[in-house]
Amino acid sequence: MYALTTGLLRTFHDVLGHRVAERTAVLAEQLASPDPGARLDAVRMSGELIRTWRGDHTRLLLLLACQLTTADLEVATEAAGVLEACHPIANPARDALAAHVDAQRAAHGPDLWTAPDARLRKSHQAAVRALARLGDTRALPSLLAALDGDVDAWRAIQVARHLPQAAEELVPRLGEHLRGLDLSQEWTTMSANALLAALAALDDPAAIEVVVDTLGTAQRHEQHGVTTSVLKTLGAFGPAAAGARETIRALTTHTDAHVRPAAVAALWAVGGDPAEVMPLLLGLKKRPPFSSWPAWTRRCRRCGACTP
């Protein structure tokens, strides 16, 4: 969907440049257009303005929030996406987002996150994610439905970290998803890392057991990327993860260039002995002799071709 005026209006905004007030006034008129294509352009241009130029964007954020209730789901979804992307300053739209999410659930049922209508589902998910990014627990029912139903759960996992006040409900579900991953498959690495990041941000010691179990599984399958993420997660828990100290210590001599420093950092964070950790830190600074580097890294500095 697009408007015939798209190119002209983009040129006009480019000419206005840093004049935020004038551009906001133009966008307000665009957002009031009866043409969905024009409003969709305005939503996208509003996001670009907010992300590019400093200023008081309260009016624009509230105007974007008004687009959530439009009958055109594409415009509503785009507006929610902009509010999510701009979440550090989107607090003025918080109540409008919450009211919209509640109204959607009241109209279409508590399982709206998994609705068979793809456009409706996408619109609801976008609004829920935007609300969750603001740390608002009114997004929680839909996030729990996502995690329990395992439909587009990854979209809920990405924003769960912003609701530490709901850790008691989120952590067990995130832990179950983490346990359910088949780490023998390389493609699960991204999912594991996202779950670990969420658990670290929620900072609930109840997650430590599943995180430690994941460390053992990742080692068995030589998933060094996941192992590194687990170590960072344990480090984030600090002394609460002291029970994993021996497991972490065993990895401080790992040959992988990412696992070893992550293990040393985690050992220090969970309460390692300075007398033990300092030599490990100094060891990380030592570089192997030039002659032991792989051939492709030992190129002559003069010609860049021959190997000394």
Stockholm file with secondary structure:
# STOCKHOLM 1.0

chainA/1-308         MYALTTGLLRTFHDVLGHRVAERTAVLAEQLASPDPGARLDAVRMSGELIRTWRGDHTRLLLLLACQLTTADLEVATEAAGVLEACHPIANPARDALAAHVDAQRAAHGPDLWTAPDARLRKSHQAAVRALARLGDTRALPSLLAALDGDVDAWRAIQVARHLPQAAEELVPRLGEHLRGLDLSQEWTTMSANALLAALAALDDPAAIEVVVDTLGTAQRHEQHGVTTSVLKTLGAFGPAAAGARETIRALTTHTDAHVRPAAVAALWAVGGDPAEVMPLLLGLKKRPPFSSWPAWTRRCRRCGACTP
#=GR chainA/1-308 SS CCCTTHHHHHHHHHHHTTCHHHHHHHHHHHHTCSCHHHHHHHHHHHHHHHHHSCSCCHHHHHHHHHGGGCSCHHHHHHHHHHHHHTGGGCGGGHHHHHHHHHHHHHHHCTTGGGCSCHHHHHHHHHHHHHHHHTTCGGGHHHHHHHHHHTSSHHHHHHHHTTCGGGHHHHHHHHHHHHHTCCTTSGGGHHHHHHHHHHHHHHTCGGGHHHHHHHHHHHHHTTCHHHHHHHHHHHHHHGGGGGGGHHHHHHTTTCSSTTHHHHHHHHHHHTTCCHHHHHHHHHHHHCCCCGGGSCGGGCCCTTTSSSCC
#=GC SS_cons         CCCTTHHHHHHHHHHHTTCHHHHHHHHHHHHTCSCHHHHHHHHHHHHHHHHHSCSCCHHHHHHHHHGGGCSCHHHHHHHHHHHHHTGGGCGGGHHHHHHHHHHHHHHHCTTGGGCSCHHHHHHHHHHHHHHHHTTCGGGHHHHHHHHHHTSSHHHHHHHHTTCGGGHHHHHHHHHHHHHTCCTTSGGGHHHHHHHHHHHHHHTCGGGHHHHHHHHHHHHHTTCHHHHHHHHHHHHHHGGGGGGGHHHHHHTTTCSSTTHHHHHHHHHHHTTCCHHHHHHHHHHHHCCCCGGGSCGGGCCCTTTSSSCC
//
